């Protein structure tokens, strides 16, 4: 990484300092959380995890030339955390911003499975379409949109 120092002289080197700052690597942190109870998660979170693994690899490859590091963090929600806020499960964040916010979708919910009990789990709503599993193409799209902001 380039070290940037402030110049106090009037020699015109400020432009060189700005140029150097554009070479500093940027970071995109993709965070995902889901309910894990006794080592088990629901099928929709399990499938989303596979889609995320694929999407993160694609984003790492696509954003490397732009000097953007992609970091993928997985968090397990306890049954208590999930019960207090079921839509927190299967939540994907890009530098703290939700996938739904980035792509102009809404957070929905629907009945899931025995791991989730009676709670309704998170879905992603796009128009009349309700997605229980987030496809890799949608995750990549959100990541590329976030890269523009970096």
JOMO-V977018 format. One record per residue. N is the residue number from 1. RES is the residue in one letter. OMEGA is omega in whole degrees, 0 to 359 (none if undefined). BURIAL is I if it has 9 or more other ideal C-beta (glycine too) atoms within 8 Angstrom, else O. Layout:
N_RES_OMEGA_BURIAL + N_RES_OMEGA_BURIAL
This chain:
1_X_181_O + 2_X_175_O + 3_X_181_O + 4_X_177_O + 5_X_177_O + 6_X_178_O + 7_X_181_O + 8_X_181_O + 9_X_180_O + 10_X_186_O + 11_X_180_O + 12_X_183_O + 13_X_177_O + 14_X_179_O + 15_X_178_O + 16_X_178_O + 17_X_178_I + 18_X_179_O + 19_X_180_O + 20_X_183_I + 21_X_180_I + 22_X_180_O + 23_X_179_O + 24_X_180_I + 25_X_177_O + 26_X_183_I + 27_X_171_I + 28_X_178_I + 29_X_176_I + 30_X_180_I + 31_X_179_I + 32_X_178_I + 33_X_179_I + 34_X_177_I + 35_X_171_I + 36_X_181_I + 37_X_183_I + 38_X_178_O + 39_X_182_O + 40_X_172_O + 41_X_183_I + 42_X_180_I + 43_X_182_O + 44_X_177_I + 45_X_177_I + 46_X_178_I + 47_X_177_I + 48_X_179_I + 49_X_177_I + 50_X_178_O + 51_X_179_I + 52_X_179_I + 53_X_179_O + 54_X_182_I + 55_X_180_I + 56_X_178_I + 57_X_178_O + 58_X_181_I + 59_X_178_I + 60_X_180_I + 61_X_183_O + 62_X_186_I + 63_X_180_I + 64_X_181_O + 65_X_177_O + 66_X_180_O + 67_X_177_O + 68_X_175_I + 69_X_178_O + 70_X_179_I + 71_X_181_O + 72_X_179_O + 73_X_176_O + 74_X_179_O + 75_X_176_O + 76_X_174_O + 77_X_175_I + 78_X_178_I + 79_X_178_O + 80_X_178_O + 81_X_180_I + 82_X_181_I + 83_X_179_O + 84_X_182_O + 85_X_185_O + 86_X_181_I + 87_X_174_I + 88_X_178_I + 89_X_183_I + 90_X_179_I + 91_X_178_I + 92_X_179_I + 93_X_175_I + 94_X_185_I + 95_X_176_O + 96_X_182_O + 97_X_185_O + 98_X_176_I + 99_X_181_I + 100_X_179_I + 101_X_184_O + 102_X_185_I + 103_X_178_I + 104_X_178_O + 105_X_178_I + 106_X_175_O + 107_X_176_I + 108_X_176_I + 109_X_179_I + 110_X_178_I + 111_X_184_O + 112_X_188_I + 113_X_183_O + 114_X_179_O + 115_X_183_I + 116_X_179_I + 117_X_182_O + 118_X_184_O + 119_X_173_I + 120_X_184_O + 121_X_181_I + 122_X_169_I + 123_X_175_I + 124_X_185_I + 125_X_176_I + 126_X_186_I + 127_X_179_O + 128_X_182_O + 129_X_177_O + 130_X_183_I + 131_X_175_I + 132_X_176_O + 133_X_181_O + 134_X_182_I + 135_X_182_O + 136_X_181_I + 137_X_179_O + 138_X_178_I + 139_X_178_I + 140_X_179_I + 141_X_179_I + 142_X_179_I + 143_X_179_I + 144_X_176_I + 145_X_178_I + 146_X_180_I + 147_X_178_I + 148_X_180_O + 149_X_180_O + 150_X_none_O
